[in-house]
Amino acid sequence: MPVNRQILFASRPGGGRGGWVTEDNFRLVESPLRSPAEKQVLVRNHWLSLDPYMRGRMDEAKSYAKGAELGQVMVGGTVGEVLESKSPKFKPGDRVVGALGWQEYGVGDAAALAKIDTSIAPASCYLGVLGMPGVTAWVGLLDIAQPKEGETVVVSAASGAVGSVVGQLAKICGCRAVGIAGGPVKCAYVTGELGFDACVDYKAGNLHADLEAAAPKGIDVCFENVGGEIFDTALRLMNPFSRITVCGLVSQYNATEPYAMKNLRSILVNRIRMQGFIVADRMELWPRAKTELAGWLKAGRLRYRESVAQGLEAAPAAFIGMLKGQNFGKQLVKLI
Ligand SMILES: NC(=O)c1ccc[n+]([C@@H]2O[C@H](COP(=O)([O-])OP(=O)(O)OC[C@H]3O[C@@H](n4cnc5c(N)ncnc54)[C@H](OP(=O)(O)O)[C@@H]3O)[C@@H](O)[C@H]2O)c1
């Protein structure tokens, strides 16, 4: 039996007081591989997904999901190959997506894994555009915000896994898609490759004026991924009866002091409907979302980009880098 390498959650950022996650919050260990029990499978993980929500699990603060326990394998989405199966649902060689965590091999319940079809798209896409981030964009935009043709949709973290899909879906709906991203290279990709109508570089220092110019008719839908000053600025430009989908607040996840919002009055005077959501609460929408996303991907109407770190040991640095914006597109770790 080969040895399994795993990355464990070793300590809480800031000793439990929050703040920036550091590489010593993780520990790489080797452990013997265990055999699957009845209704379980053993999987060789090929790809690991790194996602902002993992940062939330490292704190003890009350949240929508229970925090991770120290000493556990870090949680995470994975795609891999079934090596051994004690379930009629899978056979060796099947490619599966699941949440087997930051490790090279995983034993999981067959019920919590799903086969993927690599004739539709490469395996890694099932952690990005055809996986949880893509479905998040679909649910948050199409089910919650419900944009109408001709409306202006603004999305922050626009070059990232979720944001890149949001803007492209907005275009499919006939909307004006405006992204917000960090730096001219990411902005050029968002307009040039992804086909957004405009992209504002929030690092350029003129966020309000640039966003106003990019959304000359105001904002009808704000798909919020970042929070803080970016969200506060978008609030100033919202139209009457507009919608805000609060998907994430990544600028706040490593902050010790929360950003104090100044423009909440806009919610009242513009009669804005604002809704937060967690994609895992909407499992009934996943099959339809995945089918539609796969159709648009096949038709060339959805593009994506990946940042790939090599090897399990690279995961902590890549995770921290992603939270600092060093990723360009979906952040993955290639495990084999
Ligand atoms: N509600 C749900 O169910 C759900 C599901 C999935 C994801 N999410 C949320 O969706 C958001 C995007 O997730 P993702 O997986 O697609 O990640 P991502 O956008 O691929 O990567 C994170 C990006 O956040 C941006 N960022 C980080 N710190 C920032 C700051 N201080 N100011 C502005 N931008 C900053 C960076 O882009 P720049 O270089 O452009 O700054 C970075 O590339 C996150 O908030 C995440 O928590 C929510």
PDBQT file of the ligand as one rigid body, heavy atoms in Angstrom, charges set to zero:
ROOT
HETATM    1  N1  LIG A 401     -21.956  31.998  -1.180  1.00  0.00    +0.000 N 
HETATM    2  C1  LIG A 401     -21.433  30.895  -1.685  1.00  0.00    +0.000 C 
HETATM    3  O1  LIG A 401     -22.033  29.820  -1.674  1.00  0.00    +0.000 OA
HETATM    4  C2  LIG A 401     -20.066  30.967  -2.298  1.00  0.00    +0.000 A 
HETATM    5  C3  LIG A 401     -19.532  29.906  -3.038  1.00  0.00    +0.000 A 
HETATM    6  C4  LIG A 401     -18.280  30.060  -3.639  1.00  0.00    +0.000 A 
HETATM    7  C5  LIG A 401     -17.577  31.244  -3.479  1.00  0.00    +0.000 A 
HETATM    8  N2  LIG A 401     -18.110  32.233  -2.724  1.00  0.00    +0.000 N 
HETATM    9  C6  LIG A 401     -17.411  33.522  -2.560  1.00  0.00    +0.000 C 
HETATM   10  O2  LIG A 401     -17.183  34.061  -3.842  1.00  0.00    +0.000 OA
HETATM   11  C7  LIG A 401     -16.042  34.901  -3.792  1.00  0.00    +0.000 C 
HETATM   12  C8  LIG A 401     -15.100  34.533  -4.921  1.00  0.00    +0.000 C 
HETATM   13  O3  LIG A 401     -14.638  33.205  -4.718  1.00  0.00    +0.000 OA
HETATM   14  P1  LIG A 401     -13.756  32.475  -5.839  1.00  0.00    +0.000 P 
HETATM   15  O4  LIG A 401     -13.654  31.058  -5.442  1.00  0.00    +0.000 OA
HETATM   16  O5  LIG A 401     -14.281  32.823  -7.170  1.00  0.00    +0.000 OA
HETATM   17  O6  LIG A 401     -12.327  33.141  -5.626  1.00  0.00    +0.000 OA
HETATM   18  P2  LIG A 401     -11.479  33.927  -6.732  1.00  0.00    +0.000 P 
HETATM   19  O7  LIG A 401     -12.257  35.128  -7.147  1.00  0.00    +0.000 OA
HETATM   20  O8  LIG A 401     -11.043  32.975  -7.775  1.00  0.00    +0.000 OA
HETATM   21  O9  LIG A 401     -10.196  34.360  -5.880  1.00  0.00    +0.000 OA
HETATM   22  C9  LIG A 401     -10.296  35.328  -4.872  1.00  0.00    +0.000 C 
HETATM   23  C10 LIG A 401     -10.096  36.745  -5.483  1.00  0.00    +0.000 C 
HETATM   24  O10 LIG A 401     -10.542  37.702  -4.546  1.00  0.00    +0.000 OA
HETATM   25  C11 LIG A 401      -9.941  38.937  -4.868  1.00  0.00    +0.000 C 
HETATM   26  N3  LIG A 401      -9.574  39.616  -3.630  1.00  0.00    +0.000 N 
HETATM   27  C12 LIG A 401      -8.913  39.132  -2.563  1.00  0.00    +0.000 A 
HETATM   28  N4  LIG A 401      -8.730  40.088  -1.634  1.00  0.00    +0.000 NA
HETATM   29  C13 LIG A 401      -9.281  41.210  -2.135  1.00  0.00    +0.000 A 
HETATM   30  C14 LIG A 401      -9.426  42.533  -1.635  1.00  0.00    +0.000 A 
HETATM   31  N5  LIG A 401      -8.940  42.893  -0.442  1.00  0.00    +0.000 N 
HETATM   32  N6  LIG A 401     -10.053  43.423  -2.411  1.00  0.00    +0.000 NA
HETATM   33  C15 LIG A 401     -10.528  43.074  -3.619  1.00  0.00    +0.000 A 
HETATM   34  N7  LIG A 401     -10.438  41.845  -4.150  1.00  0.00    +0.000 NA
HETATM   35  C16 LIG A 401      -9.808  40.923  -3.402  1.00  0.00    +0.000 A 
HETATM   36  C17 LIG A 401      -8.681  38.625  -5.676  1.00  0.00    +0.000 C 
HETATM   37  O11 LIG A 401      -8.862  39.132  -6.980  1.00  0.00    +0.000 OA
HETATM   38  P3  LIG A 401      -8.200  40.543  -7.431  1.00  0.00    +0.000 P 
HETATM   39  O12 LIG A 401      -6.823  40.238  -7.900  1.00  0.00    +0.000 OA
HETATM   40  O13 LIG A 401      -9.111  41.008  -8.502  1.00  0.00    +0.000 OA
HETATM   41  O14 LIG A 401      -8.163  41.418  -6.213  1.00  0.00    +0.000 OA
HETATM   42  C18 LIG A 401      -8.642  37.104  -5.715  1.00  0.00    +0.000 C 
HETATM   43  O15 LIG A 401      -8.167  36.608  -6.944  1.00  0.00    +0.000 OA
HETATM   44  C19 LIG A 401     -15.455  34.742  -2.392  1.00  0.00    +0.000 C 
HETATM   45  O16 LIG A 401     -15.907  35.802  -1.583  1.00  0.00    +0.000 OA
HETATM   46  C20 LIG A 401     -16.050  33.455  -1.912  1.00  0.00    +0.000 C 
HETATM   47  O17 LIG A 401     -16.114  33.367  -0.509  1.00  0.00    +0.000 OA
HETATM   48  C21 LIG A 401     -19.331  32.120  -2.138  1.00  0.00    +0.000 A 
ENDROOT
TORSDOF 0
